[in-house]
């Protein structure tokens, strides 16, 4: 009988060790809980592979962003060089007049189409005059969801290098990078007109185009909007601001993840900031955020002044911010490397 009890006890202890069962008193129980938590935090092989693939996608999106193309687009959009349009070269010295805005819209449309991305100019009439939104649509292979990556087309009658040719270059180069990565979701690259006189173009676009997608496919089909507005000025340490106001949905997280994956030089911080075209997504109850340089508009010394020219921009910094936009876009749209 004693020997039988001994055998039972040995078997019970062995089973306990195999199954990870501990005694019910405190010390052994605490040790078991700690071990359990530690095991659960170790990624499985499939999770490690997925993480590596995601990082690879972010890196691939960022790799295609080069300074030479940034400088070329900026030069054409700010009048430093004549823009090569299909109808002939045009110098876009300002984007405040209807003529200047129309020429800029044509440049954006033709640039997207040169990449093989269908684009259109959406003309509209408002109390503030004739406007020209530009939309380029990169169809996703999954077809089910929609992301908007945007900037504004117009300026205050100046060259508008930082405000907002920097954003226009960002959406052009992000589109080019994503074209090579086969995104699952559809991405709409939009340049809004008449931002400077009251966010007019984005109001029209969200009211008509975004609302149509929402009605046709449902709110769950909308990922959100990442607006690029004044992302090229930097004199000190590289930093940038994400305006979220708690309404960014997955956008801010994607930017933060992209920053980590790229080991970006740009330090990001979140603030509550409207004052740009993403506001109309918020007004419609949809996720959105604005990405801008650390000056947050008013501290840029050439804000809404004639001196807002290409030479005021830090091209290395602008490249780093565009890389963040491209990488975050790839993550949000489920792109494949």
Sine and cosine of phi, psi and omega as CSV:
sin_phi,cos_phi,sin_psi,cos_psi,sin_omega,cos_omega
0.00,0.00,-0.71,0.70,0.00,-1.00
-0.90,0.44,-0.67,0.75,0.02,-1.00
-0.90,0.44,-0.63,0.78,0.01,-1.00
-0.89,0.45,-0.66,0.75,0.04,-1.00
-0.89,0.45,-0.63,0.77,0.01,-1.00
-0.88,0.47,-0.68,0.73,0.01,-1.00
-0.89,0.45,-0.69,0.72,0.03,-1.00
-0.87,0.50,-0.68,0.73,-0.01,-1.00
-0.89,0.46,-0.68,0.73,0.01,-1.00
-0.89,0.47,-0.70,0.71,0.01,-1.00
-0.89,0.46,-0.68,0.73,0.00,-1.00
-0.87,0.49,-0.70,0.72,0.01,-1.00
-0.91,0.42,-0.63,0.78,0.01,-1.00
-0.90,0.43,-0.69,0.73,0.04,-1.00
-0.89,0.46,-0.63,0.77,0.02,-1.00
-0.88,0.48,-0.65,0.76,0.01,-1.00
-0.92,0.40,-0.65,0.76,-0.02,-1.00
-0.93,0.38,-0.63,0.78,-0.07,-1.00
-1.00,0.04,-0.10,1.00,0.00,-1.00
0.98,0.22,0.37,0.93,0.00,-1.00
-1.00,0.08,0.71,-0.70,0.04,-1.00
-0.93,-0.38,0.09,-1.00,0.10,-0.99
-0.95,0.30,0.27,-0.96,-0.11,-0.99
-1.00,0.08,-0.21,0.98,0.00,-1.00
-0.99,0.17,0.29,-0.96,-0.31,-0.95
-0.83,0.56,-0.82,0.57,-0.19,-0.98
-0.87,0.49,-0.75,0.66,-0.02,-1.00
-0.92,0.39,-0.62,0.79,0.02,-1.00
-0.89,0.46,-0.68,0.73,0.02,-1.00
-0.89,0.46,-0.67,0.74,0.01,-1.00
-0.88,0.48,-0.65,0.76,0.01,-1.00
-0.90,0.43,-0.67,0.75,0.02,-1.00
-0.87,0.49,-0.69,0.72,-0.01,-1.00
-0.88,0.47,-0.69,0.72,0.01,-1.00
-0.88,0.47,-0.67,0.74,-0.01,-1.00
-0.87,0.49,-0.70,0.72,0.00,-1.00
-0.91,0.42,-0.63,0.78,-0.02,-1.00
-0.91,0.42,-0.65,0.76,0.02,-1.00
-0.90,0.44,-0.63,0.78,-0.06,-1.00
-0.93,0.37,-0.40,0.91,-0.03,-1.00
-1.00,0.05,-0.14,0.99,0.04,-1.00
-0.99,0.17,0.87,-0.49,-0.04,-1.00
-0.90,0.43,0.61,-0.80,0.15,-0.99
-0.96,0.29,0.25,-0.97,-0.03,-1.00
-0.85,0.52,-0.64,0.77,-0.01,-1.00
-0.91,0.41,-0.59,0.81,0.02,-1.00
-0.93,0.36,-0.64,0.77,0.03,-1.00
-0.89,0.45,-0.65,0.76,0.03,-1.00
-0.90,0.44,-0.70,0.72,0.01,-1.00
-0.87,0.48,-0.68,0.73,0.01,-1.00
-0.90,0.44,-0.66,0.75,0.02,-1.00
-0.91,0.43,-0.64,0.77,0.02,-1.00
-0.91,0.41,-0.65,0.76,0.02,-1.00
-0.89,0.45,-0.70,0.71,0.05,-1.00
-0.88,0.48,-0.65,0.76,0.01,-1.00
-0.88,0.48,-0.64,0.77,0.03,-1.00
-0.90,0.44,-0.73,0.69,0.01,-1.00
-0.87,0.49,-0.69,0.72,-0.01,-1.00
-0.92,0.40,-0.62,0.78,0.01,-1.00
-0.91,0.42,-0.65,0.76,0.02,-1.00
-0.89,0.45,-0.66,0.75,-0.04,-1.00
-0.96,0.29,-0.49,0.87,-0.10,-0.99
-0.89,0.45,-0.46,0.89,-0.06,-1.00
-0.99,0.13,0.02,1.00,-0.05,-1.00
-1.00,-0.05,0.93,-0.38,-0.05,-1.00
-0.88,-0.48,0.47,-0.89,-0.05,-1.00
-0.93,0.36,-0.55,0.84,-0.03,-1.00
-0.88,0.47,-0.71,0.71,0.03,-1.00
-0.92,0.39,-0.60,0.80,0.05,-1.00
-0.85,0.52,-0.75,0.66,-0.04,-1.00
-0.90,0.44,-0.64,0.77,-0.03,-1.00
-0.90,0.43,-0.76,0.65,0.01,-1.00
-0.88,0.47,-0.68,0.73,0.02,-1.00
-0.87,0.50,-0.67,0.75,-0.02,-1.00
-0.87,0.49,-0.68,0.73,-0.01,-1.00
-0.95,0.32,-0.61,0.79,-0.09,-1.00
-0.98,0.18,-0.25,0.97,-0.02,-1.00
-0.92,-0.39,0.08,1.00,0.07,-1.00
0.99,0.10,0.09,1.00,0.04,-1.00
-0.93,0.38,-0.49,0.87,0.08,-1.00
-0.68,-0.74,0.53,-0.85,0.06,-1.00
-0.89,0.46,0.72,-0.70,0.00,-1.00
-0.98,0.20,0.76,-0.65,-0.03,-1.00
-0.99,0.14,1.00,0.02,0.02,-1.00
-1.00,-0.05,0.33,-0.94,-0.01,-1.00
-0.87,0.50,-0.56,0.83,-0.01,-1.00
-0.99,0.11,0.03,1.00,-0.04,-1.00
0.82,-0.57,0.32,-0.95,-0.03,-1.00
-0.93,0.37,0.66,-0.75,0.00,-1.00
-0.70,-0.71,0.72,-0.69,0.07,-1.00
-1.00,0.01,0.90,-0.44,-0.02,-1.00
-0.99,-0.12,0.98,0.18,-0.09,-1.00
-0.98,0.21,-0.34,0.94,0.06,-1.00
-0.47,-0.88,0.36,-0.93,0.01,-1.00
-0.79,-0.61,0.66,0.76,0.04,-1.00
-0.96,-0.28,-0.63,0.77,0.03,-1.00
-0.96,0.26,0.31,-0.95,0.03,-1.00
-0.88,0.47,-0.62,0.78,0.01,-1.00
-0.88,0.47,-0.73,0.69,-0.01,-1.00
-0.91,0.42,-0.64,0.77,-0.01,-1.00
-0.94,0.35,-0.62,0.79,0.03,-1.00
-0.90,0.43,-0.68,0.73,0.03,-1.00
-0.89,0.45,-0.66,0.75,0.03,-1.00
-0.90,0.43,-0.63,0.78,0.03,-1.00
-0.89,0.46,-0.67,0.74,0.02,-1.00
-0.90,0.43,-0.64,0.77,0.03,-1.00
-0.89,0.47,-0.70,0.71,0.01,-1.00
-0.89,0.45,-0.74,0.67,-0.01,-1.00
-0.85,0.52,-0.76,0.66,-0.04,-1.00
-0.92,0.40,-0.55,0.83,0.02,-1.00
-0.92,0.40,-0.68,0.73,0.06,-1.00
-0.88,0.47,-0.70,0.71,-0.05,-1.00
-0.93,0.38,-0.51,0.86,0.08,-1.00
-0.89,0.45,-0.43,0.90,0.05,-1.00
-0.99,0.14,-0.16,0.99,-0.08,-1.00
1.00,0.01,0.31,0.95,0.03,-1.00
-0.95,-0.31,0.88,-0.48,-0.01,-1.00
-0.85,0.53,0.70,-0.72,-0.03,-1.00
-0.64,-0.77,0.41,-0.91,0.02,-1.00
-0.57,-0.82,0.47,-0.88,0.16,-0.99
-0.99,-0.11,0.82,-0.57,0.01,-1.00
-0.97,-0.25,0.99,-0.14,0.02,-1.00
-0.96,0.27,0.54,-0.84,0.06,-1.00
-0.50,-0.87,0.38,-0.93,0.03,-1.00
-0.89,-0.46,0.72,-0.70,0.02,-1.00
-0.70,-0.72,0.08,-1.00,0.06,-1.00
-0.88,0.47,-0.40,0.92,-0.02,-1.00
-1.00,-0.03,0.02,1.00,0.04,-1.00
0.88,-0.48,-0.11,-0.99,-0.03,-1.00
-0.98,0.21,0.69,-0.72,0.00,-1.00
-0.79,-0.61,0.30,-0.96,-0.07,-1.00
-0.65,-0.76,1.00,-0.04,0.16,-0.99
-0.98,0.22,0.52,-0.85,0.06,-1.00
-0.85,-0.53,0.78,-0.63,0.02,-1.00
-0.81,-0.59,0.81,-0.59,0.14,-0.99
-0.90,-0.44,0.74,-0.67,-0.10,-0.99
-0.87,-0.50,0.90,-0.44,0.07,-1.00
-0.99,-0.16,0.96,-0.27,-0.09,-1.00
-0.94,0.34,0.71,-0.71,0.04,-1.00
-0.99,0.12,0.43,-0.90,0.00,-1.00
-0.97,0.24,-0.28,0.96,0.06,-1.00
-1.00,-0.02,-0.51,0.86,0.13,-0.99
0.96,0.27,-0.05,1.00,-0.18,-0.98
-1.00,-0.05,-0.38,0.93,-0.11,-0.99
-0.76,-0.65,0.26,-0.97,-0.11,-0.99
-0.71,-0.71,0.70,-0.72,0.06,-1.00
-0.80,-0.59,0.64,-0.77,0.05,-1.00
-0.91,-0.41,0.79,-0.62,0.09,-1.00
-0.87,-0.49,0.87,-0.50,-0.29,-0.96
-0.68,-0.74,0.25,-0.97,0.10,-0.99
-0.40,-0.92,0.07,-1.00,0.06,-1.00
-0.92,-0.38,0.58,-0.81,-0.16,-0.99
-0.99,0.17,-0.61,0.79,-0.21,-0.98
-1.00,0.05,0.24,-0.97,0.12,-0.99
-0.77,-0.64,-0.05,-1.00,0.00,-1.00
-1.00,-0.09,0.59,0.81,0.01,-1.00
1.00,0.02,0.18,0.98,0.04,-1.00
-0.89,-0.46,-0.10,-0.99,0.01,-1.00
-0.90,0.43,-0.50,0.87,0.08,-1.00
0.84,0.54,0.75,0.66,-0.05,-1.00
-0.91,0.42,-0.78,0.62,0.04,-1.00
-0.99,0.16,-0.58,0.81,-0.12,-0.99
-0.90,-0.44,1.00,0.10,0.10,1.00
-0.66,-0.75,0.67,0.74,0.09,-1.00
-0.87,0.49,-0.50,0.86,0.05,-1.00
-0.86,0.50,-0.67,0.74,0.04,-1.00
-0.93,0.37,-0.61,0.79,0.04,-1.00
-0.89,0.46,-0.66,0.75,0.05,-1.00
-0.90,0.44,-0.61,0.79,0.00,-1.00
-0.87,0.49,-0.72,0.69,-0.04,-1.00
-0.95,0.31,-0.51,0.86,0.07,-1.00
-0.91,0.42,-0.75,0.66,-0.07,-1.00
-0.97,0.26,-0.52,0.86,0.10,-1.00
-0.91,0.42,-0.66,0.75,0.05,-1.00
-0.88,0.48,-0.69,0.73,0.00,-1.00
-0.89,0.46,-0.66,0.75,0.01,-1.00
-0.91,0.40,-0.68,0.74,-0.05,-1.00
-0.96,0.30,-0.44,0.90,0.04,-1.00
-0.85,0.52,-0.48,0.88,-0.03,-1.00
-1.00,0.02,-0.05,1.00,-0.16,-0.99
-0.90,-0.44,0.09,1.00,0.13,-0.99
0.79,0.61,0.91,0.41,-0.02,-1.00
-0.92,0.39,0.51,-0.86,0.05,-1.00
-0.97,0.25,-0.66,0.75,-0.01,-1.00
-1.00,-0.04,0.40,-0.91,0.05,-1.00
-0.98,0.20,0.70,-0.71,0.00,-1.00
-0.90,-0.44,0.79,-0.61,0.06,-1.00
-0.97,-0.26,0.88,-0.47,0.07,-1.00
-0.99,-0.16,0.89,-0.45,-0.16,-0.99
-0.79,-0.61,0.74,-0.67,0.15,-0.99
-0.96,-0.28,0.92,-0.39,-0.04,-1.00
-1.00,0.04,0.70,-0.71,0.07,-1.00
-1.00,-0.04,0.29,-0.96,0.10,-0.99
0.83,0.56,0.60,0.80,0.12,-0.99
-0.93,0.36,-0.64,0.77,-0.15,-0.99
-0.92,0.38,-0.29,0.96,-0.02,-1.00
-0.92,-0.38,0.43,0.90,0.12,-0.99
0.80,-0.61,0.48,0.88,0.04,-1.00
0.81,0.59,0.67,0.74,-0.15,-0.99
-0.95,0.31,-0.76,0.65,-0.07,-1.00
-0.87,0.48,-0.65,0.76,0.01,-1.00
-0.94,0.34,-0.53,0.85,0.07,-1.00
-0.87,0.48,-0.72,0.69,0.01,-1.00
-0.90,0.43,-0.70,0.71,-0.07,-1.00
-0.91,0.41,-0.72,0.69,0.00,-1.00
-0.91,0.41,-0.65,0.76,0.00,-1.00
-0.90,0.45,-0.61,0.79,-0.08,-1.00
-0.99,-0.14,-0.89,0.45,-0.16,-0.99
-0.96,0.27,-0.77,0.64,-0.02,-1.00
-0.91,0.41,-0.66,0.75,0.01,-1.00
-0.88,0.48,-0.57,0.82,0.02,-1.00
-0.92,0.39,-0.68,0.74,0.06,-1.00
-0.88,0.48,-0.69,0.72,-0.01,-1.00
-0.88,0.47,-0.69,0.73,-0.02,-1.00
-0.94,0.35,-0.61,0.79,-0.07,-1.00
-0.98,0.22,-0.63,0.78,-0.16,-0.99
-0.89,-0.45,-0.16,0.99,0.03,-1.00
1.00,-0.08,0.41,-0.91,-0.06,-1.00
-0.90,0.43,-0.52,0.85,0.00,-1.00
-0.90,0.43,-0.29,0.96,0.01,-1.00
-0.98,0.20,-0.17,0.99,-0.08,-1.00
-0.98,-0.19,0.90,-0.44,0.05,-1.00
-0.97,0.24,-0.72,0.70,0.01,-1.00
0.60,-0.80,-0.26,-0.97,-0.11,-0.99
-0.72,-0.69,0.77,-0.64,0.14,-0.99
-0.93,-0.37,0.94,-0.35,0.00,-1.00
-1.00,-0.08,0.70,-0.71,0.07,-1.00
-0.94,-0.34,0.91,-0.42,-0.05,-1.00
-0.65,-0.76,0.94,-0.34,0.01,-1.00
0.89,0.46,0.98,0.19,-0.09,-1.00
-0.84,-0.54,0.33,0.95,-0.12,-0.99
-0.88,-0.48,0.00,1.00,-0.06,-1.00
-0.98,-0.18,0.79,-0.62,0.05,-1.00
-0.32,-0.95,0.84,-0.55,0.03,-1.00
-0.94,-0.33,-0.42,0.91,-0.05,-1.00
-0.92,-0.40,-0.72,-0.69,0.04,-1.00
-0.92,0.39,0.61,-0.79,-0.02,-1.00
-0.92,0.39,0.86,-0.51,0.12,-0.99
-0.50,-0.87,0.36,-0.93,0.00,-1.00
-0.52,-0.85,0.26,-0.97,-0.09,-1.00
-0.85,-0.53,0.67,-0.74,0.15,-0.99
-0.94,-0.33,0.91,-0.41,0.05,-1.00
-1.00,0.09,0.94,-0.35,-0.13,-0.99
-0.86,-0.50,-0.66,0.75,-0.05,-1.00
0.79,0.62,0.49,0.87,0.00,-1.00
0.94,0.33,0.30,0.95,-0.09,-1.00
-0.82,-0.57,0.39,0.92,-0.12,-0.99
-1.00,0.03,-0.20,0.98,-0.07,-1.00
0.85,0.53,-0.78,-0.62,-0.02,-1.00
-1.00,0.07,-0.03,1.00,-0.16,-0.99
-0.91,0.41,-0.76,0.65,-0.06,-1.00
-0.91,0.41,-0.61,0.79,0.03,-1.00
-0.89,0.45,-0.65,0.76,0.02,-1.00
-0.89,0.45,-0.64,0.77,0.03,-1.00
-0.91,0.41,-0.67,0.75,0.01,-1.00
-0.91,0.42,-0.67,0.74,0.03,-1.00
-0.90,0.43,-0.66,0.75,0.03,-1.00
-0.88,0.48,-0.65,0.76,0.01,-1.00
-0.87,0.49,-0.69,0.73,0.01,-1.00
-0.92,0.39,-0.69,0.73,-0.05,-1.00
-0.91,0.41,-0.56,0.83,-0.01,-1.00
-1.00,0.01,-0.12,0.99,-0.15,-0.99
0.77,0.64,0.77,0.64,-0.13,-0.99
-0.90,0.43,0.56,-0.83,0.09,-1.00
-0.97,0.25,-0.22,0.97,-0.08,-1.00
-1.00,0.03,0.87,-0.49,0.07,-1.00
-0.99,0.14,0.81,-0.59,-0.04,-1.00
-0.97,-0.23,0.60,-0.80,0.16,-0.99
-0.63,-0.78,0.50,-0.87,-0.03,-1.00
-0.99,-0.16,0.66,-0.75,0.09,-1.00
-0.67,-0.75,0.15,-0.99,0.12,-0.99
-1.00,-0.09,0.95,-0.32,-0.11,-0.99
-0.59,-0.80,0.87,-0.49,0.11,-0.99
-0.99,-0.16,-0.82,-0.57,0.17,-0.99
0.91,0.42,0.30,0.95,0.08,-1.00
-0.51,-0.86,-0.04,-1.00,-0.20,-0.98
-0.92,0.40,-0.35,0.94,0.05,-1.00
-0.89,0.46,-0.32,0.95,-0.02,-1.00
-0.82,0.57,-0.58,0.82,-0.06,-1.00
-0.95,0.31,-0.46,0.89,0.16,-0.99
-0.91,0.41,-0.71,0.71,0.05,-1.00
-0.86,0.52,-0.71,0.70,-0.02,-1.00
-0.87,0.50,-0.48,0.88,0.02,-1.00
-1.00,0.03,0.06,1.00,0.01,-1.00
0.98,0.21,0.43,0.90,-0.06,-1.00
-0.91,-0.41,0.47,-0.88,-0.04,-1.00
-0.92,0.39,0.61,-0.79,0.04,-1.00
-0.23,-0.97,0.35,-0.94,0.10,-1.00
-0.44,-0.90,0.41,-0.91,0.09,-1.00
-0.91,-0.41,0.70,-0.72,0.08,-1.00
-0.96,-0.29,0.80,-0.60,-0.02,-1.00
-0.57,-0.82,0.28,-0.96,-0.02,-1.00
-0.95,0.30,0.20,-0.98,-0.13,-0.99
-0.91,0.42,-0.21,0.98,0.01,-1.00
-0.95,0.31,-0.33,0.95,-0.05,-1.00
0.75,0.66,0.88,0.48,0.13,-0.99
0.92,0.40,-0.98,0.20,-0.25,-0.97
-0.93,0.37,-0.39,0.92,0.00,-1.00
-1.00,0.08,-0.08,1.00,0.14,-0.99
-0.94,0.33,0.86,-0.50,-0.13,-0.99
-0.89,0.45,-0.33,0.94,0.01,-1.00
-0.94,-0.34,0.38,0.92,0.01,-1.00
-0.87,0.50,0.88,-0.47,0.01,-1.00
0.86,0.51,0.53,0.85,0.04,-1.00
-0.83,-0.55,0.29,-0.96,-0.02,-1.00
-0.90,0.44,-0.34,0.94,-0.04,-1.00
-0.99,0.16,0.08,1.00,0.04,-1.00
-0.97,0.22,0.97,0.23,-0.06,-1.00
-0.87,-0.49,0.18,-0.98,-0.13,-0.99
-0.85,0.53,-0.56,0.83,-0.05,-1.00
-0.92,0.39,-0.22,0.97,0.01,-1.00
-0.99,0.12,-0.17,0.99,-0.10,-1.00
-1.00,-0.05,0.53,-0.85,0.11,-0.99
-0.99,-0.11,0.98,-0.22,-0.15,-0.99
-0.92,0.39,-0.57,0.82,0.05,-1.00
-0.89,0.45,-0.68,0.73,0.05,-1.00
-0.90,0.44,-0.72,0.69,-0.01,-1.00
-0.86,0.52,-0.66,0.75,0.04,-1.00
-0.86,0.52,-0.69,0.72,-0.01,-1.00
-0.90,0.44,-0.62,0.79,0.01,-1.00
-0.94,0.34,-0.65,0.76,0.04,-1.00
-0.89,0.45,-0.62,0.79,0.06,-1.00
-0.86,0.51,-0.64,0.77,0.06,-1.00
-0.89,0.46,-0.70,0.71,0.02,-1.00
-0.88,0.47,-0.71,0.70,-0.01,-1.00
-0.90,0.44,-0.70,0.71,-0.01,-1.00
-0.92,0.40,-0.69,0.72,0.02,-1.00
-0.90,0.44,-0.63,0.78,0.05,-1.00
-0.88,0.48,-0.68,0.73,0.02,-1.00
-0.88,0.47,-0.66,0.75,0.02,-1.00
-0.92,0.40,-0.70,0.71,-0.04,-1.00
-0.92,0.39,-0.57,0.82,-0.09,-1.00
-1.00,-0.04,0.03,1.00,0.02,-1.00
0.90,0.43,0.70,0.72,-0.03,-1.00
-0.96,0.29,0.36,-0.93,0.01,-1.00
-0.87,-0.49,0.71,-0.70,0.01,-1.00
-1.00,0.07,0.00,0.00,0.00,0.00
